[in-house]
Each structure stands twice: as structure tokens, then as C-alpha cells.
Amino acid sequence: MRMPTPNDGLLQRRSEIVDRLRGVVPGPGVIGERDLLRAYECDGLTAYRQVPLAVVLPSTTAQVSDTLRLCQEMGLKVVPRGAGTSLSGGALPLADGIVLGLSKFNRILDIDYDNRCVVAQPGVTNLAISQAVTERGFYYAPDPSSQIACTIGGNVAENAGGVHCLKYGLTTNNVLGVEVVLMSGEVVRLGGRHLDAGGYDVLGAVTGSEGLLGVITEVTVRILPKPATARAVLVGFPTSRQAGDCVAAIIAAGIIPGGMEMMDGPAIRAAEDFVKAGYPLDVDALLIVELDGPEAEVDHLIGEVESIARQQGAVSLRVSQSEEERLTFWAGRKAAFPAVGRISPDYYCMDGTIPRGRLPEVLTRTSELSETYGLRVANVFHAGDGNLHPLILYDANVPDELERAEQFGADILKLCVDVGGVLTGEHGVGVEKRDLMEYQFEAADLEQQQRLKCAFDPDGLLNPGKMFPKLHRCAELGRMHVRGGKLPFPDLPRF
């Protein structure tokens, strides 16, 4: 993996830089001691590590603004970081850059039931938002498996999804507004408490921008009333192909479940051993299909799903009879990643998205690749929207296994593109998929995307080395500036 060449001059000025940063964020808000910096050397993609130049932990938007302004003045690179749960290396530090940690931004600022929204700082965990509004019968729909730890700011940066994204959408469908600090130190508000805003969808551009455009310091999300009824159906199949065909048949029947997840044999056995969710162990594929809404509607749809599943060859079928049992079904799925960690020293969690109808084909080809590379794979999917999470099992202590795991993962992602899908569904590009971007996009496409970055960050100091396989200076692309604390849209540069 290539990373930007460190600026040796900045490394030699570490003490001076740390002192200047402490002038903005005093006391323990700046970490410069190498031993302490190791706590920030990686994110959830633990195969790659780099100790940063320093870590800054601001507690106010003003401190974020002053820190970015100072870094721009010094030409210092900045890597924003939330909880560090990113699985694509989005928060991987740079040797000559600072990590800007937002863990102190951990308060819910307002709960507005009239407008059905919550205003929160970026360090608030995903699950905490639902917990804050549950007594009034509301919840926040996107629910990544790491929701107990991942933060709402990071969810916006990566456009996180979750098991209920099929019916209720990804983060981008549930964010109403953000406050973002630009590299210049300017503070900009995009969106608000309303459902839509006039003009260009700049909020949509910031959502999923992976920390390359600005640093988010406040998020407004919409909350939804809890469904009157929610029940889950646990369906086992002899083969993954039959389970994939069942997914397609359910959607083709016009049924949109609240959630529809799929696990293959290795993932089923690992999760059941870990959680004891009651999963059948004599099947090679398992679907969890959740129906929600009015009780009469849910009862009818469960009957429809049962009929479709049996037509597709289901050999086991179990419907949750209580809220506790429904949550237990989901507990096994949400614990799939740590469960696999118990059966392998290391695993590489992939993330790609394909058309639902190609699921059986992709599963078959993934199994063949597993044989080719001599590495086991456990498959977990957001089956309803075609978001795959193959977990490649390897041992980093065995020579060349990490390299084989990376090559195996790259081939899976190329396969996703080949069948009409994309490189990522919710984990982001980061460094993990960066060098595959040219496989999905033409050079002109990537240049246009970099022009957008240049409009926000003309000096390329925010999270460099991520997303783009080749970096172009903004002057080469035709530099577009951000002025006056607002986001103008000047004429595109002429060539």
C-alpha cells in the first residue's frame, strides 16, 4: 500500500508544531509523546499502522476551526478521526500529519420531537441516539453492526448503513443537516431541521466524503416512530444459491422487509457458537427477514415470505414469537464480525455492492477464489440491497497470508464491479480500495471528483492519501476556491 511521502522537515519540527498546537488546544488536548501516540496508529483496518506526528483533541468548534486554520498556515496534513471503527483505513494517520480526534464532542444537543429530529455532536455513538428517544417511541434507523461504538460523525463521513437500510435508507437518507469546518477554519452549515433545501445538494456531497472535504462538528438526523409491530423470520437453506434466489424472489414479489440479512455456513456456525442465538447448524445459508408495520400487515407478509421461502427450497423456518426472540435473531448477525475473530487470528472484512440478482453467481465465484488463494471466507450480507461483507480469514504471522488476503479481497471487489456493482456499500474507500478506484472509474471521472475536493481543500491537506489512486495538484485541475464562509459555485475551469 502506498502512502504519501512524509515531509521530513515537518518531522524535524515536531516539538515546535506540538507547542503551537497547544496554544490552540491547551493541556492534555494535544498528544505529542510517541508512546501515547501509538493508541492512534490505526483504525478498524488493523493490518496497516502509522504513528502520527501529533494528536489534537479539541472540545469546541472554535478549537477545531483554530486548529485547521493553524494547520493550513503551517502546511500540516490533518486526518479527522471519530471512534476509529473505520474498516477501510479512513482514519489511518500520516507520519507528517496530525490526527484530529473528535471524541470529546459527545453530547446530544437537542431532541426536537415536533420536527422529529435530533441534533448531536459527532462523537455521539449511533446507538446512543436511539436510546435517547426510545421512551417516546422513536429511534434512529441506520444501525451498523458497530453501532454501540461507531459515532454519528463517522457514520456521516462513511455514509454508513446497517441491517435496516433496505427499507429506511443509509445515513445519507437520514441526515438533515451538518455543521462542517473547512480547512481554512471557516464554519459552514448545510441543511437544517427541514427535509430538503434549495440549491445544490452540498450536504449530499459531504455525506460519504470520508473526511476529505471538511471536519463535521454537528449533525442533525431525523428520527422515526417505532413500528407498531416487528417480527423476524429465520430461514435456512441447503445452499447459498437457494438463499440468494429467495432474496430476489421476495423483492420481486413487491415485499420490502425492514431488514433482510444473509449468512453462509462458516458465519452461521461462528455466530451461533458465540451468541447462542438458536441458528440451525445443518444449513449452508441463513436468511433473517424482518417485517414491520401494522400487526395485520406484518402477519400477512410473514405468510407471503414463508410461502416464497418454501418454494425456493427452505429446509428450516422459524418466526420470532416475542421481542426478545426477535432481538436474539439479530444478536447473532450483529456479532458475526467478532464471532469470526474467535476462529481466526486475523480476518479481512471486505465491503462491496452488487445487483441482487447476481448474488448466487458472486457467491459461487467467491468460493472458487477461496480455493485458489487457500484462505477460508465467511460471508455476511445486507442481502436486500446487495451489500456484501466477505470476511477473509488469515494469520498475519504466516508469511504471505496477508498479501494473499489482500489479493483475494481485490479480486472480490473487481468481481463486484464486473457484475454491475460498486467497490463499496458503506465502509468507504479509504486506503483499502483506493488503488482499485481506477478499475471502477475512468480517469476523467476521478479528475471530476478531485475538482470537488479542490473547491473545499485547495491545498490538499485534509486526509490526503485516501480515496484517490493518483493525486493531482489543484492548479492542474483548475483551482476552485471557497471564500467568505459560504460555498460558492464558480464556473468550472476551462482547459
N, C-alpha and C positions, 0 to 999 in steps of 0.2 A: 504494500500500500504506500503510495506516495503522499507526503505531506509537504507544505511549503518549506523552503529552506529557511532555517532560523536566521534572524538578524543578529549576528554576533555582537554588534555594537550595543544593542539593547540589552543583551545578556550581561555584558560587562558593566552596564549601568543599573543593575538590579537594585542596589541599595538606594540609589538616588530616586529611582522610579517608585519604590515602596514608600519612601519618605514623602514624595509628592502626593501619592495616593492617600496616605494617612492624613494629609492636610485636608482632604475632602471627606473621608470616612475615618474618623479618629478611633484610636484604641484598638480593640480586637477585631474591628471591622475590616482590617487588612491583614492577610496572612502572607508572610514572606519567608518563613523558615522552611527549608527543604523537607524536613521530616514531616511537618504538618501539611505540606502541600500534597503529599502522597495520597491523602484522603480524596483528592480531586483528580487523580491521574487518569481516570476512565469513567465511562458511564456504564449502562447495561450491556454494551458490547465490550466485554472484558478482555477479549483477545488483543485489543490494542490499548496501549498505555503511553502517556506522556505527562511528565510533571510540568505544570505551568510556571510561568515567570512569577506570578503572584495571584492571589485570590482576593477579590473585593466583595464584601458582604454588606451592601447598603441596606438601610431600613426605611428610606423615604424616596419618593420620586425625585425630589430635589437632589439627593445624593447620587441617584442614577444619572440624572442629567449632568451634574457637575463632573462625574467620573467619565462619562462618554466624551464630554467636551475636552477634558484634560487629555484623554487618550488620543483624540483626534489631533490635538495640538502636538503631542509627542510622537505621532505616527505609530501608536501602540495598538496591536490587534486585540480584539475582545471576543471571548466566547461566552455567550449567555448560558446559564445553567439553572434548571429548576431542581427537581429531586434526583436527577441523574439516572432516571429509569429508561432513557432512550436506548433502543436496541439497534440503532443504525449508526452509532458513533456521533450523533449530532452535537453532543456536549464534550467530545474529545478535545482536551486542551492543546495549546500550541506552546512550544518551548519558549518563544519570544512574545507570548501574549498573556493577557490576564484572563482569568475566569471570573465572570460577574455572576455571583450566586444570589438568587432571589428567595432564599429560604426564610428570611425574616419578614417577607411580605405574606403573612399567613393569617390575615383576618378577613372575615366576611363583613363587608362594609354596609350592606343594606339588603333587606329582603322585602321586595315590593310585590305583595300578593295581588294588588289591584292591576298591575301591569304584568303579572306572572313572570317576574324576573328576579335574579339575584346578582348583586354587584359584589365581586370578590377580588382580593389581591391575588397575584399569580401563583403564590406559594401555597394557596389553599388546596388541599387534596380533592380529587374528583369525588370521592365518596362523602367527604365532609359536607358538600353542597346538598346532596340528597338527605343526609342525616339532619341538616339544619331545618329542612322544610317538611320532614316526614310527619310531624304531629298535625300539620294542617292538610295532610293528604296529598302532598306534591312530591315530585322527585325530578332529578336531572337525568335525562335519558341516556346519553352516551356513557357506556360503562366498560372501559377497557379492563382486562383481567388484572392489571396492576392498580386498579382504582383506589385501593387502600393506601397506596404510596405515591402514585403519579399526581402531578399538580395540574391545575386548570391552565396555568400559563404554558406549561409544556404540551398540554393537550391541544391548545390553540396553535402552537408552533409546529406541531407534527400532524395536525388535523386527525386526532385520534378517533377511533371508532368504538367497537365493543360488541357484545353479543346481541344488543338490541338495535344495532344500526340499520338493519334491513328495513324495519318499519319506521323508525324515528330519526334516522339520519346520522351522519357523522358530526363531528364538532362544528364544522362549517355551517351545518343546518340548524345549529342550536345556539350559536353566538350572535348576540345582538350588537355588541359594541366593545371596543377596547381603547385603552389609553396606551400609547406607544411612544417611547423616547427614541428619537433618531440619533444617529452617530454624532451629529452636530450638537446634541444636547437639547434640541427643540422638542417640546412635548406636544403631541398631536392626539386629538380624539377622533375616532372613527366610529360611526354608528351611534347608538344610544339605547334607550329603553323601548324604542319602537321597532316594528317588524321589518321596516325597509327604509332606505334613504335614497334621495335623488342623486343623480350624477353617477360617476364611475364607481364600480364596486371595489374600492380600495381595501375595504375590510376583507373581502374575499381574497385579495392578493396577499394580505398579511397572514391570514389563516393558512397554515401549512407552509409558511415561508422559512421555517427551520432556523430562525434567528439570524437570517441574512439581511433583513430589511430594517429591523429595529428591535428594541427591548420592551416587552409588554409589562406594564406596571399595574394594570387594572383590567378586569374582564367583566362584561355583563352577559349573562346567559339566560335563556328562557327556561322556565320550569313548567312541568306538565302535571295535571291531576293524575293520581294513580288510577289505573284501570279498575273498574268495578270488580272484575274477575280476571285471574290469570292462572292458567294451568299448563303444565308441560307434559309432553308425550315422549317417552323414551323408547326408541325403535331400533332393534338390532337386525343386521343383515349378514348373510354369509360372505358377501364380497363388497368391497368399496365401490365397485362399478354399480351394483344394485342400489346402494345408498345414494350415489350421485344421480342416478336416474330418478330416484324418488324425489330428490330436491327439485329437479327440473319439472317433474310431474305436478308437484304441489304448487309451484309458481304458475305453471301453465293452466292450472285449474282456477286461477284468479284469487288464490288464498295468499295473503301477505301476513305471515306469522310475526309476532312480536320479536321473536328470535328464532334462528334455525342454525344449529351448530353441528359439526360432524367431527368424529374422531375415528382413527383407524385402530387396528388391533393393538399395536405396541402402546399407543397413547391411552387406550381404554384400560389396559392392564396396569400401566403405571399409575394412572389416576385412581383406579379402584383400590390398589394396594396402599395408596397414600391417604385417601379420604374415606374409603368405605361407603361410597355413595349408592351401592346396590346395582352397579353396572353389570350386565351379563358378560361373562368371560369366554363364552363359547361362540362369539360372533367376531367377524373381522372388521365390522364397521358399525358405528352407533350414531344415530341422529337424535338430537334433542330439539323438539319443535314446541315452541311456546305460543299459545293462542291467548289473546287478551281482549277485553271489551265487556259488553253486557253479558250476563250469565247465559242467556238463551243463545246468543250468537256464538259464544265460546263452546257450549255444548254441541251445537250443530257443526261447527268447524272441526272439533275433535273427531266427530263421526266421519267427516269427509277425509281427514288426514289418515285415520285408521284404515279406511277403505282403500285409499291410494297406496298406503304402505304395504298392505297385504297383496295388492295387485302387483307390486314391484318386488315381491319375494321376501317380505319381512318374516323373520323366524321368532322374534320376541317383540312384545308390545306392552308397555306399562304406562298408565296415565296417573299423574300425581293426584292424590286424594286429599291433600292438605297443603297449606302454605309452607309448612316445614318440609314436606316431601319435595315440593317444587324447588325450594332453595337448595335442598340436598342434591337434586339432579344437577343444578348449576354449579354447586360447590366443586364437584369433581372436574367439570370442564374448566372452571376458573383456576383450578390448582394444577392444570396439566403441565405448565412450564416447570414449576418447582418439583412436581412429581417426576418428570423425566430427569431432573437433576439428581434424583436419588439412584438412578440406574446407570448413569454415565458420569465419568469425571468432568466432562465438559459437553456442552451442546451449543450449536449454532442455530439461532432462531431466525428463519427466513420470513419474508413478507412479500407476497406478490398477489396480483388480482387477475382473474381470468373470466371470460364469459361462462355462466353457469353450465351451459350445455357441453362445454369441453372438459368438465371436471373428471369424468371417467377416463378420458384419454390422458389427461395430465397425471392422474394417479398412477396409471399403468406405466407411463414413461418414467415417472419418479422412482418407481420400484425397480425398473431396469437400470437407472442411474445408480441406485443404491448398490446393486450388484457390481456395476462397473467400477465404482470407487471403493468398494469393500467397506462401506460405512453404513450402519443402521440409520433408519429415519423413522421418526414418529410424526404422524400427520394430524394436525388440528386445523379446522377451517371455520371461518364465518361463512358457512355454506350458502346461505341465502344470497349474499352479494358477491360470491366468488373470491373472497379474500382468503388466501392460503397462508398457513403458518407451519411449514415443514420444520421439524426440529432434527437437525443432523447431529448424531451422536459421535463424539470423538474423544481422544485423550491427547491433550497438548503435550504430555510428557513423552509420547511416542513420536519419533522423528517422522516428519512429513504428514502427520494426520491433520494438523491444522490447515496445511496447504491443500490437502485433498478435500477437506470440508469446504474450504473457500471455493475451490473449483466446482465441486458438486453444487454448492449454492448458486454459483454463477450460471451453471447450466440450467438449473430450475428456473431462475429468473428469465433467462433467454427463452426458455420454453413458454413461459407466461406471455412474453411479447409475441412469440411466433404464432400462438393460437388466438391472437387478437386482444390480449390483456396488457397490463402495465407492470412496471417494476415494483411498485409499492401500493399498498392499500391504506396503511395508516402509520407505519413505523417511520416513514420518511426515507430520504435518500442518504443523507449524512455522508460518511466516508464509505460505508458498506457497499452502496450501489453506485457511488459516484462514477467509477470508471466504466459502468455499464450504460450510462446515460446516452452515449453515442450509439448504442445498439437500438435504443427506442427512438431517439430524436435525430433529425438531420442537423447539420452544423448551423443552418440558418435558424432553426427552432431554438437552439441553445443560445445563440447570439441574441435573439429577441428577449429571452428570459434574462440574460445578463444586462440588457439595456434597462430592464425594470430595476434590477439591483443598483445600477449606476444612478438612477433617479433618487434613491434613498441613501446610498452609501458610495459616493463618487470615488473615495479613496480605497475602497475595498477592505476596510478594517474589521467589519462585522463577520465573524465566523468564517474566515477565509479557509479554503481547502475543502470545503464541504459542497456537495451537490454538483458542482461543475467540474468535468474532467480536464478542461482547458480553461485557463483564466485569461481574459482579455483586459487590457487596461481600458478604462472608460474612455480615454481620449481616442482609442482605436475604434470604439463603437459609436462615438459621438456623445460626449458627456452631457447628461441632463442633470440639472441641479434642483435641489429642494431649497426654497427660500421662504423667509418670513414666518416660519412656524406653520405654514399651510402646505398642502401638496398640490402644486400647480401641474398642469399637463401641457407642457410646451409642445410645439411642433416637433415631430420626430426628426432626428438629424438627417441631413441629406448627404449622400455619398457620391 
